[in-house]
């Protein structure tokens, strides 16, 4: 009987715990992440058209320089959110450009950026100089394919560059599954605990049945 009670107790502990872990992890993944499909070449070669990406849903004040974000474009001729890289944050001074050709460099706070991710090593390629101090609470964004990206170089009035409000950011691209991977691992652990708890419950029931003494035979009268 003691063995049966131990198995039953294990079932009552592991089963609900695993269920909470499983459901909580699934809800977290669904509420904190989304998947998007790349629809243009503006972020190539980093991300190519047709590629599926995981986006972590974060506020704009959580992103950092170098992050690739999903953001609402301020241009009325752009339909839907776009993927662009954060080059400058509030207080930064971003300017274009030093050098020319593959030696061309965008400068951030007076220092040339080493952007290994830009396509063909071209940091601008359109001959559109700018020198902008990013306002607080805003972001300066560029695509990785600089000759084919409607980004902060085109966000100002007229021919001037401009930034976007941090509030326009919908999320941040994560390589692989990012934080969602840990949630999925937790969900898998939860499933295992549920199955172990279920198995212990079944085993406890079997043990209890076997431990019940057989009923005495009915007396036979002759």
N, C-alpha and C positions, 0 to 999 in steps of 0.2 A: 504493500500500500504506500509506503514511504516513497518508493521509486515512482509510483504513479503520481503522487502529489508533486514530486520534484519536476516531472515532465510537464504536468499541467501548469505549474507555476512558470516554468520556462516558456511555455506556449503563450501564456497571458502577458508575459513581459516582452518577448521578442516580436510577437505578431503585431500588436498595436504600435510598438516602436518602429518597426519596419514600415508599417503602413503610413505613419506620419512622415517618415523620412522620404518614402517614395512619392507621396502626393505633394509634399512641400517642395521637393526638388523639381518635379515636373512643372508645378505652378511657377516656380522661380524662373526656370528656363523660358517658359512661355511669356512671362510678363517682363523680363529683363533683356530679352534678345529677340531679334527678328532676322530674317534672311532676305537679301536683295540680289537682284541680277544686274550685273554691269551692262549698261545699254550703249555705251560709247567708248571711244578710244582715248578719251581725255586723261585717263589715269594709266595708260600703257607706258612702259611695259610691266608696271607693277601689277595691274589688274587689267584683263582683256575683256572685250565685249563677249557677253554670254556666260561669263564666270559667275558662280554663285558664292556670295560672301555672307559671313555672320556679322551682324551689327549689334553691338552692345548699346542699349538705350540709356544714354547718359545726357546730363545737361552740358551746355556749352562751357560752363566754368570749370568742368572737370577735364577738359581736353588740354593737351600740351603740344608744344611745337613738335612737328614730325608726325603727329597723328593724322590718319586719313578719316575724314568725317563725312557723314551723310547730312547734307545741309540744304535748306530751302534757298534757291538762288533768288537774288533780288531783281533779276532781269525778267521782265514780263514775257519775253519771247522764249523763255526756258520752261518747259512743261515738266513739273514734278521735281523732286529733290535730286541733287547731284552729289557725286563723290569728289572731294578735293582734299588736298593736303594742307594742314595748318603750318604756315611758314612764320607768321608773327602773331603775337598776342598783344593785349592792351599795354601800351607804353613802349613797344618795340618800334624801331625805325627800319623800314624795309626799303631798299633802293635797287634799281637796275640801271646799268649793270657795269661790272668791271670786265675788261677783256672783250674778246669776240670769238665767234665760232665755238669750238669745244672748250676754249679757255674762258668763255663768258661765265661770269659768276654774279648771282644775286648777293647783295650784302645785307647782313642783319646786324644792326647796331654798329655799323662801320667795319664789320668783319665778313670776308667772303665766305659764303656757304659752300661746303663740299656736299653736293647733291648727287650721290651715286645712282639714285633712283630715276633721274630724268632720262627721257628717251634720247638716245644718240648723244648724250652729254650736253645737250643744248639747254641753257638755263632760261632763255627767252625766245630768241629766234624770230620775233615779229617786229623788232625795232620800235618798241613802244616804251620809252624810258619812263620811270616813275621814281618818286622819292616821297614816302609817306610815313608819318608817325601814326601808328595804329591807336585810335582812341580807346580809352578804358572800356572794358565790357564788349569789345569787338575783336574780330579775328581777320587776319590777312591770309587768303587762301589761294593756292595755285594748283593746277593740274600737273601731273608728271609729264604729260606730252604737251610741252609748252607751246608748240606751234598749232595745236588743235584743242584748245581749252578756253572756254568762256569763264574766266575766273576773276579774281580781284583786280586784275589789270583793266577790266571792263566794267567794274561795278560802280565807278564814280560818275559824276555828271560830266557830260561832254567826253573829252579824251583823257580824263584823269582816272587814276586808280582809286579804288575804294575798298573799305572793309565791310564785313557783315556783322550784325549783332550776334553775340554768343547765343542768344535765344533762338536763332534760326537753326541751330544744330539739333538734329534728331537723334544722332547716335554716332558711335565710333566703331570703325572696322577692327575686328580682332582676328589675328592670324590663327588658323585652325579653329578650335572651339573656344579658346580663351577660358574665361571664368565658367562658361557653360559646361566645359569638360568636367570640372569638379562637381558640378551639380548633377551631371549625368552619372558620374561614378557613385555619388551619394544615392541616386535613384536605384542604381544596380545593387548597391549594398542593402538598401531598403527592401528590394525585391527578394534578395537572399534571406534576409531576416524574416520576412513574411512566410517564405516557404519553409524555413527551419522551424518557425513557430507552429505552422500548420502540421508539420511532421511530428513535432513533439506532442501536439494535441491529440493526434491520431494514436501515437504510441501510448500516451497516458490512458486513453480509452481502452485500448487493447489490454494493457496491464491490469486495469481495474476489472475488466471482465474475467480475466484469467484468475484473479485473486479471489473472486466470489466463490465460496464453497458450494458444492453441489447440494441440491435439496435432498433430504432423506427420502428414501422410497416409501410409498404408501404401504401401510400394513396390509397384509393379505389375510383375510379371515377364511378359515376352512370349516 
